[in-house]
Amino acid sequence: MNIFPEKISYIELVERIQNYVNFEKPAISGDRGEAIEIIGENKKFKEALKILEKYAKNDKIKVVLLVGESGTGKELFANYFHRIGSRSDKKYLAINCATIPETLIESELFGHVKGAFTGASKDKKGIFEECHGGVLFLDEINKTNPAFQEKLLRVIEYGEFMRVGGLEMKKVDVRIIIGLNQEPSEWLKSGNVLPDFYNRIVGHQVRIPPLRDRKDDIPILVNHFVNKYSTLYEKNIKGVSDEIMHVFLDDYDWSFGNVRELERVIDAMIARADDNEQILTNLPEYFEFKIKAQEQNIKGIIEEISRGKNLTLAELNREYIKFKLHENGYNVSKTAKDLGLKRSTLQGKMKKLGVEVPKYRR
């Protein structure tokens, strides 16, 4: 079984290792009855939550797409969707598609009949049948193939499917939340998504901002996680030092794990803190290593852009914009999106810095 392909990024490799479970028993979780606490005052974050709430309360919307990097809180949003939605009294299940190999995912979700394949000794209900009338969250949908997506599309469109090896069409009524941890447009360009499936699921979309775009929420999140793990480990931790908060706010971009990573760092710090320690002052060694790795990466990018020259900030801005324009085929709109700017804002900066798009590439 080829679990880790040759052409795979470091981040995706780590994600797959973290998700590696016993494939015969895929990771399925349900509503555990715990209170759902959505933490954040950032404007973009609250706008995303508001859209989610509108979708949740409209039972005619059968599929919702959550777009967000790993660790931004897609499962938290999905669980909240169920809690406040029209089916809060029905079953909720969550499954990470990356934890199930292609050969098993159809059997797990749609079920199978006796004799459908080696080891299928009896008929088995799939997750869709188990979740009939309720809400199902399918995370990391971009780890599935177009053949599976075609069958999932039929469930979305008509509420019907066949068990693996079966001939009888089954009917289900399930609200589906789909999690995607990359840009939808990039997923489409990759060729790993069925266009009809893509067009069907992108309509009702909620974009959860990464932590680097909601850093004003970091102090609130830090306080929450400090209280949570201080209680868990029975310690009297009050907070983190100013130096640690500076690292969290300014020195690290959290692009690897977002809120989940911040929580794990706080967890590790409190777990190893002295019993009489009230203010956390030391970061875990593994996290300091990641900060240094990020700094080296940034340094490498700057050297690539500046070609080793000692540039002023304005010159570096100009070269970086030129670098990104070239990278995007001189598409100003796409470059603005990559830089997190409005198109008009980027055009203003280009004019001010003397950056022009070659006429033949316009």
JOFENBEL-V765566 format. One record per helix or strand of 2 or more residues. SS is the DSSP state (hx for helix, st for strand). FROM is the first residue (numbers start at 1). LEN is the number of residues. If there is no record, write none. Layout:
ss=SS from=FROM len=LEN
ss=SS from=FROM len=LEN
This chain:
ss=hx from=10 len=10
ss=hx from=23 len=3
ss=st from=28 len=3
ss=hx from=43 len=14
ss=st from=63 len=5
ss=hx from=74 len=11
ss=st from=92 len=5
ss=hx from=97 len=3
ss=hx from=102 len=9
ss=hx from=127 len=4
ss=st from=135 len=5
ss=hx from=141 len=3
ss=hx from=146 len=13
ss=st from=160 len=3
ss=st from=169 len=3
ss=st from=175 len=6
ss=hx from=184 len=7
ss=hx from=195 len=7
ss=st from=205 len=3
ss=hx from=211 len=3
ss=hx from=215 len=18
ss=st from=239 len=2
ss=hx from=242 len=10
ss=hx from=258 len=14
ss=st from=279 len=2
ss=hx from=285 len=22
ss=hx from=313 len=15
ss=hx from=332 len=8
ss=hx from=343 len=11
ss=hx from=359 len=3
